[in-house]
Structure formats: structure tokens, C-alpha cells
Amino acid sequence: MFSAALIIGAIVIVAILIVAAWSHSRRMRSDAQARSEKLQEQFGPEYARTVTEKGDTRSAEDELTSRQKRMAQFDIRPLAADEGQRFNDQWQAVQASFVDDPSAAVHDADALVGRVMVARGYPASDYEQRSADVSVDHPAVLAHYRAAHEIELRNSQGQANTEDLRQAVISSHVFFNEMVEEPRAVETQTDSAILVAAE
């Protein structure tokens, strides 16, 4: 009788352990899925690109999480209105120079984008690190930054034509606009002020 009770007790304990392990495993899968979904939402096309580059989802997600942690250490700020205007004026000069020297315009556009990023608080670093840093907050326009850089590299090897250089300046401009753009909070406050005034 005692041994039967002991066997039943052991079976119950094993069953409880199996259910607990199953529940824990399910929760872990659910947490991993939530993490994946959150990273996919934040990084957009950069998520898929990183998975392809790393070769597996876990390594890619670890990389993207590492980027988030790195960027949390920096004070990225919007530009003040006068800074934005100064950079916009410089952009106009770069764009105007394209007619006379497309190659120099591409180089100058890239250098200007770098100065804007530093002014916003991004650390001065090499292209790869800059791309990784920008991917955290601006994944939608990162492809433009990469396209312009790739064309600039081809140009330095004499492998880019004028149309390529034009595309590089256009891509740099899209990225530049994202970096210089006023914060959404200012636009929201302005919209609210207009609504209040209209009442």
C-alpha cells in the first residue's frame, strides 16, 4: 500500500514537472516570438537584411538588440532651427555644384550627411558603424544611405557614370532630409495650436 502511494506520488510529481516544463517552454517561445515581432516592427527591411547577412534569426536579433543597447547610450537630439537652416543652405550648395562636378558633389553630399549626424549626437565612426547606429531610429531611409555610399565607392574606382552619381545625390538627399527634419512633436504642437485657434 505504501509503495503504491509512493509510486502515485512520484507519477504526480513527474506530471507536474512535465506540465511546468511545457508551460515554461511555451512561454519562452511566446517571449521569443514577441521579441521577433517587436524587432521586425522597429527595424522593418533592416530586420530581413540582417537575418540574411547573419544567416539565422537568432544571431540577427542579437545584433539588432545590441544596436539598440549601443544607441541608448547616446543623446540623439533633433537639430535646432538655425542648425537645420544652415545645413539646408549647405545642401543647396552641394546640389548646385553637381552640374560642374558630379563626382565632388557626391563626395560633398556624403560629408554633409556625416556632419549632420554628428550634430545630432551620432558618434563619429566608420560607415558600417554609422549604418548600424542609424538603423535603430531610421531604418526606412537607411537603404538610401547605403545606396549613395555604394555609388560613391564605385565612383572612387571609376565605375560610376553621371546617372549613377545623380542617383547617389538623390539618395543622399532623402537621407539628409530625414536627418534634418524637425521633430514630430513640434508639428503636433503646431497642429494643436491651429485647431485651438480655429475654435
C-alpha positions as CSV (number, residue, x, y, z in Angstrom):
1,M,0.0,0.0,0.0
2,F,2.8,2.3,1.0
3,S,4.8,1.6,-2.2
4,A,1.7,2.2,-4.4
5,A,1.1,5.6,-2.7
6,L,4.8,6.4,-3.3
7,I,4.5,5.4,-7.0
8,I,1.4,7.5,-7.4
9,G,3.1,10.4,-5.7
10,A,6.1,10.1,-8.0
11,I,3.9,10.0,-11.1
12,V,2.1,13.1,-9.9
13,I,5.4,14.9,-9.3
14,V,6.7,13.9,-12.7
15,A,3.4,15.0,-14.3
16,I,3.7,18.4,-12.6
17,L,7.3,18.8,-13.7
18,I,6.3,17.9,-17.3
19,V,3.5,20.4,-17.3
20,A,5.8,23.1,-15.7
21,A,8.5,22.4,-18.3
22,W,5.9,22.5,-21.2
23,S,4.5,25.8,-19.8
24,H,7.9,27.3,-19.4
25,S,8.9,26.3,-22.9
26,R,5.7,27.7,-24.4
27,R,6.2,31.0,-22.5
28,M,9.8,31.2,-23.8
29,R,8.7,30.6,-27.4
30,S,6.0,33.2,-26.9
31,D,8.5,35.7,-25.5
32,A,10.9,35.0,-28.4
33,Q,8.1,35.5,-30.9
34,A,7.1,38.8,-29.2
35,R,10.8,39.9,-29.4
36,S,11.0,38.9,-33.0
37,E,7.8,40.8,-33.9
38,K,8.9,43.9,-32.0
39,L,12.3,43.9,-33.7
40,Q,10.7,43.4,-37.1
41,E,8.3,46.3,-36.5
42,Q,11.1,48.6,-35.3
43,F,13.7,47.7,-38.0
44,G,11.5,47.0,-41.0
45,P,13.5,46.0,-44.0
46,E,16.7,46.1,-41.9
47,Y,15.5,43.1,-40.0
48,A,15.3,40.9,-43.1
49,R,18.6,42.3,-44.3
50,T,20.3,41.5,-41.0
51,V,18.8,37.9,-41.0
52,T,20.2,37.4,-44.5
53,E,23.6,38.8,-43.5
54,K,23.9,36.8,-40.3
55,G,22.5,33.6,-41.7
56,D,20.0,32.9,-38.9
57,T,17.3,34.7,-37.0
58,R,18.8,34.4,-33.5
59,S,22.1,35.9,-34.5
60,A,20.4,38.7,-36.4
61,E,18.1,39.5,-33.4
62,D,21.1,39.6,-31.1
63,E,22.8,42.0,-33.4
64,L,19.8,44.3,-33.6
65,T,19.3,44.2,-29.9
66,S,23.0,45.1,-29.5
67,R,22.4,48.1,-31.7
68,Q,19.5,49.2,-29.6
69,K,21.6,49.0,-26.4
70,R,24.5,50.9,-28.1
71,M,22.3,53.7,-29.2
72,A,20.6,54.0,-25.8
73,Q,24.0,55.3,-24.5
74,F,23.9,58.3,-26.8
75,D,21.9,61.5,-26.6
76,I,20.5,61.8,-30.1
77,R,18.7,65.1,-30.5
78,P,16.9,67.0,-33.2
79,L,18.6,69.9,-34.8
80,A,17.8,73.5,-33.6
81,A,16.0,75.5,-36.3
82,D,19.1,77.6,-37.1
83,E,21.3,74.4,-37.4
84,G,18.7,72.9,-39.8
85,Q,18.7,76.1,-41.9
86,R,22.5,76.2,-42.0
87,F,22.6,72.5,-43.1
88,N,19.8,73.1,-45.7
89,D,21.8,76.0,-47.1
90,Q,24.9,73.8,-47.3
91,W,22.8,71.2,-49.1
92,Q,21.7,73.7,-51.7
93,A,25.3,74.5,-52.4
94,V,26.2,70.8,-52.8
95,Q,23.2,70.3,-55.1
96,A,24.2,73.3,-57.2
97,S,27.8,72.0,-57.6
98,F,26.5,68.8,-59.2
99,V,26.3,70.5,-62.7
100,D,30.0,71.4,-62.7
101,D,31.5,68.4,-60.8
102,P,29.1,65.5,-60.1
103,S,31.8,63.4,-58.5
104,A,32.7,66.1,-56.0
105,A,29.0,66.7,-55.3
106,V,28.5,63.1,-54.3
107,H,31.5,63.2,-52.0
108,D,30.4,66.5,-50.5
109,A,26.9,65.2,-50.0
110,D,28.2,62.2,-48.0
111,A,30.4,64.5,-46.0
112,L,27.5,66.8,-45.2
113,V,25.3,63.9,-44.1
114,G,28.1,62.9,-41.8
115,R,28.3,66.4,-40.3
116,V,24.5,66.4,-39.7
117,M,24.7,63.1,-38.0
118,V,27.5,64.3,-35.6
119,A,25.5,67.5,-34.9
120,R,22.5,65.3,-33.9
121,G,24.7,63.3,-31.5
122,Y,25.5,60.2,-33.5
123,P,29.1,59.2,-32.7
124,A,31.7,59.9,-35.4
125,S,32.6,56.4,-36.7
126,D,33.1,54.5,-39.9
127,Y,30.4,53.8,-42.5
128,E,29.5,50.4,-41.2
129,Q,29.0,51.6,-37.6
130,R,27.1,54.6,-38.7
131,S,24.8,52.4,-40.8
132,A,24.2,50.2,-37.8
133,D,23.6,53.1,-35.5
134,V,21.1,54.8,-37.9
135,S,19.2,51.6,-38.4
136,V,17.8,51.8,-34.8
137,D,15.8,55.0,-35.4
138,H,15.7,55.5,-39.2
139,P,15.5,52.0,-40.8
140,A,13.1,53.2,-43.6
141,V,15.7,55.5,-45.2
142,L,18.8,53.5,-44.4
143,A,18.7,51.9,-47.9
144,H,19.2,55.4,-49.4
145,Y,22.3,56.0,-47.2
146,R,23.6,52.6,-48.3
147,A,22.9,53.2,-52.0
148,A,24.6,56.6,-52.0
149,H,27.7,55.1,-50.2
150,E,27.9,52.1,-52.6
151,I,27.8,54.5,-55.6
152,E,30.5,56.7,-54.0
153,L,32.7,53.6,-53.6
154,R,32.1,52.6,-57.3
155,N,32.9,56.2,-58.3
156,S,36.2,56.2,-56.5
157,Q,37.1,53.2,-58.6
158,G,36.0,54.9,-61.8
159,Q,33.0,52.7,-62.2
160,A,30.1,55.1,-61.8
161,N,28.6,57.2,-64.6
162,T,26.8,60.6,-64.3
163,E,23.4,58.9,-63.9
164,D,24.8,56.8,-61.0
165,L,26.1,60.0,-59.4
166,R,22.8,61.7,-59.8
167,Q,21.1,58.7,-58.1
168,A,23.7,59.0,-55.3
169,V,22.8,62.6,-54.7
170,I,19.1,61.9,-54.8
171,S,19.6,59.1,-52.2
172,S,21.8,61.3,-50.1
173,H,19.1,63.9,-50.2
174,V,16.4,61.6,-49.0
175,F,18.6,60.5,-46.1
176,F,19.7,64.1,-45.4
177,N,16.1,65.2,-45.2
178,E,15.3,62.6,-42.6
179,M,18.3,63.7,-40.5
180,V,17.5,67.4,-40.7
181,E,13.7,67.1,-40.3
182,E,12.1,68.8,-37.4
183,P,10.8,66.5,-34.7
184,R,7.2,65.3,-35.0
185,A,6.3,66.8,-31.5
186,V,6.8,70.3,-32.9
187,E,4.4,69.6,-35.8
188,T,1.9,68.1,-33.4
189,Q,2.0,71.2,-31.2
190,T,1.6,73.4,-34.2
191,D,-1.4,71.4,-35.4
192,S,-2.9,71.6,-32.0
193,A,-2.4,75.4,-31.9
194,I,-4.2,75.7,-35.2
195,L,-7.1,73.6,-34.0
196,V,-7.5,75.7,-30.8
197,A,-7.3,78.9,-32.8
198,A,-9.9,77.7,-35.2
199,E,-12.4,77.1,-32.4
